[in-house]
């Protein structure tokens, strides 16, 4: 363990060196991810202030990289894992965890990460509380957020995409095909990504001068079950929509199932658009028109970013990488007469 006068003093040293508390903590604990010049500058300040640093041993650092997922059993999670595997360098390997029960909490997971002395952390589409940020920073464990939700910490690199533009482009496409009564099945209202997608839908409708009927806008989780539940309600309306925009491909698959139950043909009787461009979107019949969200690419960029941090090359990286979205037109949308 280290002998140290306190976190307040370490924060003062970090300010004097012109680095983050996380960087100073890495040097204090002999962890990777800091350039030689920066390391030497911080080491001199630590020595001057009476810090005694621990030696790096096989017991204090590992090649394990933590990947925290919201769910394991979805095509989205499979895409994330594939991207992370593609972006990690040898000898680093992912340790995959997931929120598997209602009583799961991030504090318990953090204890496990610290006990494993993991090299780094990748967290996709997950709320990242201040407590987690601070504990990982104090431990010198670099963290990268992929497709972040909520407020993004200033000192944590992120990789995301422009959800607003993607949904707006797809909504404009539906409008160009003659649809005005368009339903929107959104994601969890507490996620920033879900809010951006809803804003994109509303923005396109407003720009076209089309009023959004509140009864046609619903929200749930980005899951198959939520898509089918909301589609069942929407299609039972006295004046049902001619098109449904699902905020995820999994929700769109649920819409397909309900359309089949009701004897409706896609796109003859109902047009459907999704979001993500997961492999399953090409397997639906007919293949789904959707927004390419670059899920695998985001995860790969996230893992590559973490590798740069671990190799001490983080100083030249942008704090936030944003990938573009684009509409993939297939056969699930009909042009109205």
N, C-alpha and C positions, 0 to 999 in steps of 0.2 A: 504494500500500500504506500501511498505518498504521504509525506509529512508536509502539511501546508498551512499557512496562516489563515486561510479561509477563502471562500468563493469571492467575497468582495475584493480582496487583494488581487486575486487572479484576474478579475474583471478589469481592475485598474491597470494591470500589466498588459492585458489585451488591448486596452485603449492606447496605452503608451506605444505599443508595437504597431498599432494601426491594423489590428486583426480582430476577428470575432472571438468571443469566449470559447466557442467550440474549437477553434484553431489553437488557442493557447492551451486548452485542455489536452489536445492531441499531443502537443510537444511535452507537456508535463508528464503524460503517461506513456511517452515513447510509442505513440501509435502512428501509422502511416497516414499519408494524405496531406503533407505539408512540404513545400519546396525547401531545398537546402538553405537558401539565403534567409528565408523567413524563419526556418527552424533555428538557425544560428542566432538570429536577432532575439528571438524569444528565449532561447536557452540562456543568453547573457543576462537578460532581465530577471529570469527565474533565479539564477545563481546570485545575482545582486540582492534579491529580496528574500534569500534564505530558504528557497524551496529545495527539497531533496527528492529527485525524481526516481521512480521505480524503473528497474531494468525490464526490458522487453524479453519475455521468455515464451516458450511454447504454451505455457499455461495462461498467459495474459493476452494472447492474440490468436485468432483462428482464421481459417479461410471460408468460414460460413457467412453467407449473405442472407439476411432475413427477408422473406417476401410475405407480406400480410394481405390476405384477400378477404373480401366480405363473404364469399361463398366459393366452394370448391366445385360444385356440380353444375356448372354452366359453361356454354361455349365461350362466353366472354372471358372467364377465368382461364380457360384453356389457351386462348389467344395471348393473354397476359403472360402466362408461364412460358409459352413458346418464345415470345419476344425477349423475356428475361434470360432464358437459356442462350439465345442467340447473341445477347449483348455481354454476357459475363466472360471474362478471360480465365484461363486455367491459372491457378488451381482452385479458383473460387467456385463454390457450389451453393445453390439456393436451399434454404430451409423454409418450407411452406407452412404457414399457419392460416387459420381461418376463424371467423366468428361463427361458431357452430351451435351456440345455444343462447337463450335469452339472458342468462346471467353472466355471459362473457363480458369482460371489461378489459380495456387497454392497459390498465395498471398491472394486472396479473401477467399479461403478455410481456410487458416491459421487464418485469422481474425475470422471466424466462430468458429474454434476450440478453440481459446483463449477466445472468448466470452462465450462459453459453459463451460469453465474451466474443460475440459476433463481430465480424469486420465491418459490416455496414447493413443498412436497412433500405428496402424499397417498399413504398406503401401506395398502391393504386386505389383511386376512387374511395377514399376513406377520410373521415374527419380526423384531423391531426391536432389534438388539444395541446395547449401551451405546456401542460405538465410533461407530455411526452417529448416535446421539442427540447425542453430544458434538461430533462434527465438524460436524453441521448447526447446532448451537447456536452454536459458535464462529464459524461463517460468517454467522450472523444469518438463516438460512433457516428460516422457520416450518414446522412439520410437524404433520400431523393423521393419526391412525391410525383406520382404519375396520374394524370387526369384528376388534379386535385379538386377537392370540394371545400366550400367555405372560404374563410380568410387564409391567404397563403403567407406563411412566415417569411420574413425578409431574408433570413440567413439560410434558408433551405432551398436547394435547387428544385425546380419543378419542370415537368414535361406535360404539355396539354395540347388542346386543339380549340379552334374557334367554333364552339357549338352554335352560337347565335347565327353566324353566317351560314353554316350548314343547313340549319332548319329553315332559315329565311329563303334560301335558294330553292329548297325542296317545296316549300309552300307556294312560292311564286310559280313553280312548275305546275303544281296542281291547279292553280288559278288560270294559268295559260291554257290548260286543257279543258277549261270551261266550268270547273268546280267552284261553287261559292258556299255551299253548305258543307263545310269541312269540320270534322270532329278532331280533337286533339287529346290523345291519352298521354299525359305527362309522367315524369318520374317523381321521386320523393321531394316534397316541397322544401325540405331542409337542406337539399343539396344545391350548391351553386350551379352545377352543370344542368340540373333539371330546370332551374330558374332561367338560365340562358336560353335553353331550348324553347321554353314557353314564350319568352320575350321575342325570339326570332319568329315564331309563328304569329304572334300578335302584331309584330312590326310589319310583316308581309301583308297581312290582312288589312291593316290600317292604311298602308301605302296604296293598296288597291281600292280603297274606299268600301271595303266589305265589313259589315258589322259582325262581330263574333257573338254568336248565341251562347250565353253562359252555360246552358244545359249541355252543350256539345264539348265542353272543356272539363276533363277529369284528370285525376292524378293517382298514382300508386307506386309500387316498386317497379324496377325495370325487369319484371319477370313475366313468364308465360301466363301464369295464373291471373295476374293483374290485367294483362291484355284481354284475356277471354272474359273475365268478369265485367270489365267496363264495356267491351264490345257488345256483350249480351244486353246491357242496359241501353246503350246507344241505338242498337238496331231494333229495340222494342219500342222506341219512341213513335208517336203518331206521324211525325215527319222526320224520318231518320236521315242521317247524312249520306251524301253520295260518295264521300271519300273519308277515310280515317287515316290520320297521321299518328303513328305510334312512335313514341320517343325512344324506343329500343327495338331491335329486331326480334327479341324474345317476346315482347308485347305484341308485335306484329304477327308472330306465329300464333299467338292466342286468338287474334282477330280472325286469322284464316280458319281456325278450328270452329269458331262460332258461326262464321259465314257458311261453312259446310253443313253444320248442324241445321241451319235455317234454310238450306237449299239454295243459297245464293252463290252465284258464280263470280269469281274474281278474274278479270276486272269488269265483266259485263254488267253485273248488278252492284258491285261495290269496288271502288278503287282503294288501294292500301299503299302507304309509304312507311318505311321504317328508318331506323338510325343505328349505325355501327358498321354495317357491311360485314357481319360475321359470316363464316363459311355456310352456316345454315340458311342464309338469305338466298343463296344460289340453289339450295336443295328444295325449297318450297315450290309448289306448283300452283300458279305460274311463279317463276323466279321473281323475287321481291325487288321493287325499286326502292333504293335506300341511300342514305348519306354515308359515304365512306369516312369513317372516324379514325382510321389508322391505329386501331387498338394495339396490334402486334408491334407496329413501328414505334408507338409511344413507349411501350414497355422495353423495347430494345434500346431506344435512346436513353431511357431511365437507367438501365443497367450499364450502358456505356459511360454515362455521366458519373455513376458511382465508381466505375473503374478508374476514371480520371482523378476523382477525389482521392482514392486509395493510393494512386501512383503519384500524388503531389502535383497534379496538373490542373487543379481546380481554379487557379487564379485567372486563367484565360477564358473561362467558360461564361456564357451569359447566365444570369440568375434564372431566367425562364425561357424555355424553348416551346414555341407554339407551332404545331404542324397544321397544314391546311386541310380543310374538308372539301369534298366534292360529291356531287350528286351522281349516283350510278343508276341510269335508267334501264329498267328491264321490262317485264310484261305485266305488272300489277296495277297499272293505271290506264284508264280508258279516257279517250277524248270525247267529251259530251257534244252532242249535235247542237 
